[in-house]
Each structure stands twice: as structure tokens, then as C-alpha cells.
Amino acid sequence: MDDAVSHSKGLVPSQELSEKAREYAKAFEVFCGSMSAAEREAFRQELLKRLSPKVAPQAGLLMGTVVNLFDRQHDWRVRDLKAAIAKEGLKVPPKPLYNVLGHLARHGKIKKLEYGRYVLLDQGALIETSDELGD
């Protein structure tokens, strides 16, 4: 893969990749060099499965991104969620984000704790109290 690195259905020229990405691509080539073609394909499929966003059928890119972010961190303030979405490369106006959050809340996936703050519900217990619990 001289001047390009495989990218799902095509090739991405090396000059478009960051230096770190090129280093990883070279390491990947070395790592896969001792594998048979079948082993490389199985490994590639496993990587795609693990690295692909978890998007529910018929859900949009924003929904998938929000679900993935809640998988990584279970408690979000909307301003922090917006920043994380922007880091993922999406420019999203507030309305679609609030639509996604409302949908997830209505379906019992997240809970609105207060204005602008949400928590993932299907990851164990949630304790809400007005009393101080201490550290």
C-alpha cells in the first residue's frame, strides 16, 4: 500500500492522513504481513465491527453519534455534548440535538435530570436525592 491506505471502499491518499494515522497504517501493514488473506479479511471485518458507530436501524448520523457518546460517558450536560459532537466532525443546530435527546428520553434510554443535563438509564442504578450523600 505504497502511497495510500485502505479505507473501507476505496483508497485515501497518504497526504490526506495525519502523521499519526500514517504511523498506525504502517504498523498495521507490518502486523498483518504474517496473516493469510482470509485472516486479514476476518481481522478487517472485526475492526470495522468494533469501530463502526452503533446506529439503530433508520436512525440518523446524529442519533448514532449521541448514542455512542452516551456509551462512553453516562452523564452529559448539553453544552458538553454539543462540544463532543463537534469533535466528531458534525455541525448540529440545537433543535435536532434536542429532538434526539427528547426521543431517547421518551423511550427510556436517558433521563433528564435538570435543564440541560441528561443521564443514561440502562447502565445500572441512578440515585437522585436532595440530600448530600458525601464523598
N, C-alpha and C positions, 0 to 999 in steps of 0.2 A: 504494500500500500504506500508506495513512494511518497507522492506529493498530496495524497488525500487520505481521509479516514472514513471508513464505512459509517453510514448514518441511515438507519432503517431502510429506506427505499432509494438510496442514491449515495452520492459522494459529496462531502463537504470539503472544499479546498483547505489545505492546512493553514494558509494565511488568514482564513476567517476564524480560526480557533485560537483561543488564548494559549499562552505558553504552557500553562499547567495542563490544559486539555491535550496538547501535543505530547507532553511527557507521559500522561496516562495512556494515550494511544500507543506510544512506543512500548511501554511496559506491557500493555495488553497484547501486542503482537508477539513479544518475547514469551509471555505466559502461554499464549495459545499455540506457539510454534510446535510444541511437542504433542499437540492434540490431533486426533484424526479429524477429517471433515465432519463426520457425524457428531463427534464430541464438541467441536467448535459450534456447530449449529445448535445443539442442545444447550450449551453454555450461553449462547447469544439469546435464545428463547427465554431462558431462566432470568437473565439480566433484564430483558425487556419487560418480563412479567413483574419483576421486583421494582423496577424504576418507573414504570408507567403509572400515571395518576389513576387513582381509584375513582372512576367515574361511573355512576349508576346509569343504566340504560336511559336514553333520552335526556340526560342531564347535560347542561352546557358546560363549557370550559370553566366558567366562574364557579358553578356548583362543585365541580370536581376539585378545583383549587381550594375552595373553602373546606371541603370535607378532608382533603389531605392535610391542610393546616391544623384542623381540629384533631386529626390523628396524631400530629407531632406535639401539639400543646393543647391542653384541655380547657383552658380558661383564657378568653380573649376580650380585650376592650376593642371596640370598633376601630378606633384610630390606629391601634397596633395591627389589627387585621388588615386594614387598608394598606399600611406600610408593607406588610408581609406579602400581600397580593401584588403590590407594585414591584417588589423584589423578584417575584415570579415572572415579571415581564408583562403583566396585564394592567391596562389603564381602565379603571372601572368607575363610573359615576356612582354617587351614593345610592340612588334609587335601586338599581339592580342588586347591589350588595344587601340592602335591607330586605329586598324581596327574597333573596336566598336565605338570609337569616330567619325571616318570618316563616318561610316554608319549612326549614329544619326544626324550628320551634314548634310549629303546628303538628308536625309529625313525630314529636317526642324525641328528637335526636339531640337537641340542645335546649337549654333553658335560659331565659332572660333573667339575670339576677337583679339588674338595675338598669337604668338608662345607659345604653352603650356598652353593656358588659354581658357576655354570654359564656356558658359553660357546657361542655359535652356531658350528656347524661348516661350514655351506655358504657361508661368506663368505671363502674363501681359506685360507691356511695357519695352523695352530696349532702353536706351538713350546712344548714342555714340556721343562724341564730343571731339574736340581737345582743346576746351576752358575750363577753370576752372569754375566749377559751384559754388564752395564754399561749405560750410557746411550747 
